[in-house]
Amino acid sequence: MSGLVATRLVVIVLGAALVVGGLAGVAVGGQSALAGAWGVVVGLVLIVGAVIERARYRSEHAEATAGPPGPGGGEPSRSALEARFRATDERFLDPTTRRQMRVWLDPTTGERRYVAED
């Protein structure tokens, strides 16, 4: 099990424990009810955050094969993109690699690819 998967699992288990403990606090009532409600809310935020993080920042290929999201920096600069992709004027600085990136777009599907400009 990779470190990221283990971390995600720990966060989900912690969130579930907070939800269960929070529900118990709500069931007891009194001042425990307010603390229990906060436990439920925080636990649900942890669970939803761990699930959403899994779905973000992944290529379609990585999502389809359940593979890792890949390194930062977009497509390898030495690999040729399929002919259906067209360069756009959109550029940005990749925050993880600090490389200047150009966005390529397939106009028929809207699929985007990111290629470092070396």
SERO-4910 file (N, C-alpha, C, O; in steps of 0.05 Angstrom, whole numbers):
BEGIN
 pado doro    nc1    nc2    nc3   cac1   cac2   cac3    cc1    cc2    cc3    oc1    oc2    oc3
  Met    A     17    -24      0      0      0      0     18     25      0     37     27     16
  Ser    A     12     43    -18     29     67    -20     23     86      3      3     83     17
  Gly    A     41    104      8     38    123     30     14    140     28      1    146     48
  Leu    A      7    149      3    -16    165     -1    -42    150      5    -60    161     17
  Val    A    -43    125     -3    -67    109      2    -70    104     32    -92    105     43
  Ala    A    -47     98     46    -48     94     74    -57    119     89    -73    118    108
  Thr    A    -47    142     81    -55    167     93    -85    172     89    -99    181    108
  Arg    A    -94    168     65   -123    172     59   -140    153     76   -160    162     87
  Leu    A   -131    128     79   -146    109     96   -146    118    125   -167    116    138
  Val    A   -124    128    135   -123    138    163   -142    161    167   -156    163    187
  Val    A   -143    180    147   -161    203    149   -190    194    149   -206    204    164
  Ile    A   -197    174    132   -224    164    130   -232    151    157   -254    155    167
  Val    A   -214    134    168   -220    120    193   -223    141    215   -241    138    232
  Leu    A   -205    161    216   -208    182    237   -234    197    234   -248    203    253
  Gly    A   -242    203    209   -267    217    204   -291    200    213   -310    210    225
  Ala    A   -290    174    207   -312    156    216   -313    154    246   -335    154    257
  Ala    A   -290    154    259   -290    153    289   -302    179    300   -317    178    320
  Leu    A   -296    201    288   -307    227    297   -337    227    293   -352    237    310
  Val    A   -347    217    271   -375    216    266   -389    198    286   -410    206    298
  Val    A   -379    174    291   -391    156    311   -390    168    339   -410    168    353
  Gly    A   -367    179    347   -365    192    373   -384    216    375   -396    221    396
  Gly    A   -386    231    354   -403    255    353   -432    247    356   -448    260    370
  Leu    A   -440    226    342   -468    216    344   -474    206    373   -496    210    383
  Ala    A   -454    194    386   -458    186    413   -461    210    431   -478    209    449
  Gly    A   -446    231    426   -448    255    442   -476    268    438   -487    278    457
  Val    A   -485    268    414   -512    279    408   -533    263    423   -552    274    433
  Ala    A   -530    237    423   -549    219    436   -550    224    466   -571    222    479
  Val    A   -527    230    479   -526    235    507   -541    260    514   -555    262    534
  Gly    A   -538    281    497   -553    306    501   -537    325    518   -514    320    525
  Gly    A   -550    346    526   -538    367    543   -515    381    528   -517    386    504
  Gln    A   -494    388    543   -471    401    530   -456    382    511   -442    391    493
  Ser    A   -458    357    516   -446    337    498   -457    338    470   -444    331    451
  Ala    A   -482    347    468   -496    347    442   -482    367    423   -478    361    399
  Leu    A   -474    390    433   -460    410    417   -433    400    408   -426    402    385
  Ala    A   -418    389    427   -392    378    420   -395    355    401   -379    351    382
  Gly    A   -415    338    405   -421    316    387   -427    325    359   -419    313    339
  Ala    A   -443    347    357   -450    357    330   -424    367    316   -421    362    292
  Trp    A   -406    380    330   -381    388    318   -365    364    309   -352    365    288
  Gly    A   -365    343    325   -351    319    318   -361    307    292   -346    298    275
  Val    A   -388    306    289   -400    296    265   -392    313    241   -385    302    220
  Val    A   -393    339    244   -387    357    222   -358    354    213   -351    351    190
  Val    A   -339    354    233   -311    352    227   -305    324    215   -289    322    196
  Gly    A   -317    303    225   -313    277    214   -323    274    185   -309    262    169
  Leu    A   -346    286    180   -356    285    152   -338    302    133   -334    294    110
  Val    A   -328    324    143   -310    340    126   -284    324    119   -275    325     97
  Leu    A   -273    310    139   -250    293    134   -255    271    114   -240    267     95
  Ile    A   -278    258    117   -285    236     98   -289    247     70   -278    236     51
  Val    A   -305    268     67   -310    280     41   -284    290     29   -279    287      5
  Gly    A   -267    303     45   -242    313     34   -224    291     24   -211    295      3
  Ala    A   -223    269     38   -206    247     29   -216    235      3   -201    227    -14
  Val    A   -242    233      0   -254    222    -24   -250    242    -47   -244    233    -69
  Ile    A   -255    267    -43   -252    287    -65   -223    289    -73   -217    291    -97
  Glu    A   -204    288    -55   -176    289    -62   -168    266    -81   -151    270    -98
  Arg    A   -180    244    -77   -175    221    -94   -183    226   -123   -171    217   -142
  Ala    A   -204    242   -126   -215    246   -153   -203    270   -167   -207    273   -191
  Arg    A   -187    286   -154   -176    310   -166   -148    306   -176   -134    288   -166
  Tyr    A   -139    322   -194   -111    323   -203   -101    296   -215    -78    289   -211
  Arg    A   -119    283   -229   -111    258   -242   -118    259   -272   -139    270   -279
  Ser    A   -101    248   -288   -107    247   -317   -129    226   -321   -134    210   -304
  Glu    A   -141    227   -345   -162    208   -351   -150    180   -352   -163    160   -343
  His    A   -125    177   -362   -112    151   -362   -108    140   -334   -114    117   -329
  Ala    A    -98    157   -316    -93    148   -289   -120    141   -275   -121    122   -260
  Glu    A   -140    156   -281   -167    150   -269   -178    124   -280   -189    108   -264
  Ala    A   -175    119   -306   -186     94   -318   -171     70   -309   -183     48   -306
  Thr    A   -145     72   -304   -129     49   -297   -124     47   -267   -111     28   -257
  Ala    A   -135     66   -251   -130     68   -222   -101     70   -216    -92     62   -194
  Gly    A    -85     81   -235    -57     85   -231    -51    110   -215    -69    125   -208
  Pro    A    -25    115   -210    -18    139   -196    -22    164   -213    -23    161   -238
  Pro    A    -25    187   -202    -31    211   -218     -7    219   -235    -11    234   -254
  Gly    A     16    210   -230     40    216   -246     55    240   -234     45    253   -216
  Pro    A     78    246   -245     94    267   -235     83    294   -243     67    296   -262
  Gly    A     91    315   -229     83    342   -238     97    349   -264    116    336   -272
  Gly    A     88    370   -276    101    379   -301     87    371   -326     97    376   -348
  Gly    A     64    359   -324     48    352   -348     60    330   -365     74    312   -355
  Glu    A     53    331   -391     63    310   -410     93    312   -412    104    334   -411
  Pro    A    107    290   -416    135    291   -422    141    308   -446    127    305   -467
  Ser    A    160    327   -445    164    346   -466    175    332   -491    172    343   -513
  Arg    A    186    308   -489    197    295   -512    176    278   -527    181    269   -549
  Ser    A    153    274   -515    132    257   -527    115    275   -545    108    298   -537
  Ala    A    108    265   -568     91    280   -586     61    275   -579     53    252   -574
  Leu    A     46    297   -578     17    294   -573      4    285   -598     14    287   -620
  Glu    A    -20    273   -595    -35    265   -618    -42    290   -635    -43    312   -624
  Ala    A    -46    285   -661    -51    307   -679    -76    323   -673    -79    346   -682
  Arg    A    -95    311   -658   -120    325   -651   -116    348   -632   -134    365   -630
  Phe    A    -93    350   -619    -88    372   -600    -77    396   -614    -59    394   -631
  Arg    A    -86    420   -606    -77    445   -617    -66    462   -594    -78    463   -572
  Ala    A    -44    476   -599    -33    493   -578    -51    517   -574    -63    528   -593
  Thr    A    -54    525   -549    -70    549   -542    -51    571   -534    -26    566   -531
  Asp    A    -61    595   -529    -45    617   -519    -41    616   -489    -27    632   -477
  Glu    A    -55    597   -476    -55    595   -447    -29    583   -437    -21    561   -446
  Arg    A    -16    597   -419      9    587   -407      7    593   -377     -7    611   -368
  Phe    A     21    577   -361     22    581   -332     47    569   -321     61    553   -334
  Leu    A     54    576   -297     77    566   -283     68    543   -265     52    547   -247
  Asp    A     78    519   -270     71    495   -254     82    500   -226    106    504   -222
  Pro    A     64    500   -205     73    507   -178     91    486   -166    106    492   -147
  Thr    A     90    461   -175    107    440   -163    135    439   -176    155    434   -162
  Thr    A    136    442   -202    162    440   -216    174    467   -224    197    468   -232
  Arg    A    158    488   -222    167    515   -229    174    517   -259    190    533   -266
  Arg    A    161    500   -275    166    500   -304    143    515   -318    120    514   -309
  Gln    A    150    529   -339    130    543   -356    115    522   -372    127    506   -386
  Met    A     89    522   -370     72    502   -384     55    515   -405     46    538   -402
  Arg    A     50    500   -427     32    509   -448      8    489   -448     12    465   -444
  Val    A    -15    500   -451    -40    484   -452    -46    477   -481    -46    494   -499
  Trp    A    -50    451   -486    -59    441   -512    -87    431   -509    -95    420   -489
  Leu    A   -104    435   -530   -132    430   -528   -141    413   -552   -133    418   -575
  Asp    A   -158    394   -547   -172    379   -569   -199    394   -572   -216    392   -555
  Pro    A   -202    409   -594   -226    426   -597   -252    410   -599   -273    421   -593
  Thr    A   -251    385   -607   -275    369   -609   -285    358   -583   -310    357   -579
  Thr    A   -267    351   -565   -276    340   -539   -272    358   -515   -284    355   -494
  Gly    A   -254    379   -519   -248    396   -497   -226    386   -478   -219    398   -459
  Glu    A   -216    362   -485   -194    350   -468   -169    368   -470   -162    378   -491
  Arg    A   -157    372   -447   -133    389   -445   -109    373   -438   -111    354   -422
  Arg    A    -86    381   -448    -60    369   -441    -41    392   -434    -44    414   -444
  Tyr    A    -22    387   -417     -4    407   -408     25    398   -414     33    376   -406
  Val    A     40    414   -429     66    407   -437     86    429   -429     81    452   -433
  Ala    A    108    420   -417    128    439   -408    142    451   -432    148    437   -451
  Glu    A    146    477   -431    161    491   -452    190    494   -442    196    512   -426
  Asp    A    207    476   -451    235    476   -442    251    497   -456    275    500   -451
***
